Amino acid sequence: MPSPIKILVSGSNGQLGSELKELSFDYPGATFTFFSRDELSIIDKEALQAAFKVYGPRYFINCAAYTAVDKAEEEKSVAFEINGEAVGTIAELCSQYNCRLIHISTDYVFNGTGAKPLSETDNIDPVNAYGASKLMGEQLAFKNNPDSLIIRTSWVYSSYGKNFVKTMIRLMNEKQSISVVNDQIGSPTYAADLAQAILQIIFSNKWTPGIYNYSNDGVISWFDFANEIKKIVSSDCVVNPISTEKYPTPAQRPAYSVLDKSKIVDTYGLDLKPWKESLKHCLQKLNS
């Protein structure tokens, strides 16, 4: 009987980490070790090295990240330490301990000025500190370990953690009307689907390093997203469309960040679920 594949997951209390934890029970052929930020800080090189020595992982899924997009404008050094330098350290250790790195990046590495789905080879030009810090992580990962696999994703939500979907439900319960931007276009990603995709890659018996885009299928605005949430939860709250200009934030957002997912579909045979179907699934889970 083959020995189980050892998988180490950082950032286990976040949206993606929590979904991976839930799915891990479906994979008896693997031994998962989950670390929350408190249990294993990815900026602590000695602690990371100790984890590699003790657990000897074959795969390291890095779900740990600094994700406060607006706050990153003030806390640039913290964002770059977590999203940039620490990723380089993990990649270096993966290379040293013969471990495969799957790291999660973002659509925010693009400037959002285009009008067609973005491929993995399109120009990178982040418009905020968060995007720049994530780009640094990508670059250091490949510099220190060319065998890394990076997944860029967008608009992540889940029944776990804080996210747009849960914020909308709360606001719709509290207010008679809300305003949501309708000129930022992208695709949502249900973290449970992304978690499933990551595990499918690991168990595909195929390892093709590089950058891959992943999200659910469909192209929408945040306003469209909010309206669909309203419809599914049968809310009476009025959702008004507004321009980004009327909703200023400390960090600029890309206006168009739809990702072209054909590479991950072609390479790993992934089935992309339509965004409405996945949203419905998440809301049913929240309701139960």
N, C-alpha and C positions, 0 to 999 in steps of 0.2 A: 504494500500500500504506500503510495507516494506521500512524503511529508507535506503538511499543509503550507500554503503560501503565506508568508508573514507580511502583513500590511500595517504600517504605522500611519496614523492620521493625526495631524496637528489641527488646532482650532476646532476641537470636537463639539463645543457648545454653540457654535454658530449655525447658520441655516443649513449649509451644505454638510458640515460635520455631523449635525443631528440627523439629517436624512441618511447619511452613510451608516450611522450607528444603527438606525432602524432596519436598513436593508442588510446589514452584516449577518443577521440571523439566517438569511436565505442562502448563505455561502458557507456551508460546512467544510468546504475544501480550503478554507483560509483561516488564519489566526489573526484577528484584528486587535490592535492596541490603540486606544483612543486617548489623546491628551488634550485637555482644555488649556487655555492660556495660563491659568494658575498652576497647572501641573507641569507644563513644559513651555517656557517662554522661548520663542524661536530666536530672540535676540541674545539668548544666553548660549554662547558657543560650547562651553564646557558641558552644560546640561544636555545639549543636542548630541554631542559626541558620546556622552554616557548612554543616552538612549539607543544610539546605533550599536554600541558595544553590547549592551544588555539584551536588546531585542533582535538584533541582526535582521532587520527588515529586508524583504526583496523589493518592496514598493513603499515609497513615502508619498502620501497624498497631502500636499500642503494646502489646508483650508484656512490657515491662520492669516489674518490680514488686518490692516488699519483701513476701515471702510467709511469713516466719517468724512464724506467728500467736502463739505463746507468747512469743517473744523481743520482739515488738512491745510487750508490756506494759512492758518495761524500756526499750526503745529507741523510745519514742513519737515523739520529734523526728525520728529517721531515717525511720521509717515514714511520717510525715506529709509529710516533704520529698519522698520518692520517690513515694508513692501519691497524694499530694494536690497539693502546690505544683507539682511537675514536670509533672503532667498538665495543669494550668492553663497552664503555659508552652507545652507542645506544642500545645494547642488554639489558643492565641493565635497561634503561628507558622503553624499550618495555615490560620487565617483570613487572615493576612497574605500567605501565599504561594499562596492558592487551592488548598489541598490538603484532602482529606477524611480526617477522623480516625476510625479504628475503635479504640476503647479497651476493654480487658477489665476487667470488675469482678466482683463476687462475691455469692453468696447471703448472705454475712455482713453485708450492710447491713440484714438483717432480724433481729428479736429471737428468732424461732423459737418463739413461744408459741402460734401458730395450729395449725389441724389441716386446712386445705385448701390446695391448691397456690397459691403466691404469684404474683400478677400484678405487672406493671411499675408499676402505680399504687397498690399496697398501701402501707401506712404503713412508713416506714423508721425503724429504731431499733436501731442496732448495739449488741451487748453486749460488744464488746471493742475494743481500740485498732486492731487490723488492720482490722476492719469500718468503724470510724469514719474511718480514713485513706483507705480506698477510697471511702467516701461523699463525702469532701471532694474527691477526684479527679473523681467524677461531676459534682458541683456546679460546680467550677471549669471543667470542660470545657464545660458548657453556658453558663456565664456568659461565658466568653471566646470561645466559638464554638458558637452554637445549632445549627449544621449538623452537629454531632458525632453519631456513632453508637456507643452503648455496649452491650456484651454482658455481661450478668451470668451467670456460670456457677458450677458447684459440683463439689466432689469430683474435681478434675482429676487424671488419671493418664496415663502414657505409657510407652513403652519407653525414653524419655530421662529424665534427671534423677532426683531423689528424689521418691518418692510412696508412697502407702499400699500399692499393689499390690506394688511391689518390696520394701518393708519386710516385708510379710506373707510373701512367698516366703522371704526371708532368715530370718525368725524361725521359720518352719515347718521350715526345714532345720536350724536350730540347737537347737530345743527340742522336747520331747515334748508340751507343751501350752502354749497361749497364751490370754489373756483379751481379748475385744474388746467394746466398748460396744454394747448392743443397744437403747438408748433415744434415739439420735440418728438421725432419719429424713431421708433426702434422695435424691438421684439422682446417680450417677457421671457423669463426662464424660470420654470418651476424647479426648485432645488432638488426635489425628489427625482425628477427626470434626468437632471445633470448627474446626480449620484449614481443612478442606474447606468448612465452612459459611461461613466468612469469605470465602474465595475465590469461592464461589458468589454471595455478596452483591455483591462487587466486579464480577464479570462478568455480573451480571443486567441491566445497563443501566438500573438503577432505584436511586435513592438516596432513602430515606425515613429521615431522621434521627430520633433518639430512643433510648429504652432498650428492649432486647430481652433476654428470658431464653433461655438455651440449656443443655441437658444431654442426655444419652441418655434413652431412654424407660424408665420403670419407677420404682418407689418401694421403697426398701430401707433397712435399718439397716447400720451398719458391720459388725455381726456377720454379717448376710446376705452382705455383700460378701466378707468373709473366708472364709466357708464355700464360696462359689462358687469362689474362688481355689483353696482346698484341693481341691475336687472336680476342677477342670480340671488341676491339676498332680499329682493323685493322691498327695497327702501323707497320712501317717499321724498327723500332729500333731492333737491334740485341741483344738478351738476352743471355749472356754467363754464364754457370754454374761455380761456384767457391766453394772451400771448406771453412769451417768456419775458418780454420787456416789462409787462405789468406785474411780474412775479420775480423781482430781483433776488439773487442768492449770492453769498460771498464767492462761491466757485462757479465759473462759467460751465455750462453743460453743452455737449455736442448736439447740434440741432438734428442731425441725421446719423444714426449709428446702427443701421440694420446690417447684420452680419450674414455673409454668404457662407452657408454651412455645407456646401457640396463636398469639400475635402474630407471632412470627418465622416460623412455619409458614404462616400466612395471607398475610403480606406478601411473603415471599421463596420460598414453595413448597418449603421445606426438608423433607427426609425424615429423621425422627428414628430412628436405629437403636436397637433394644432393647439395654439395657446388657449383657446376658449375651453377646450376639453380638459386641459391640465388645470386651468383656473377653477373650473367646476369641481374637479377632484379635490383640490386644496380646500375649497370652501366647505365641501361636504365633511372633510376631515376636521376642519375647525368647528363646524356645527355639532359634530358628534362628540 
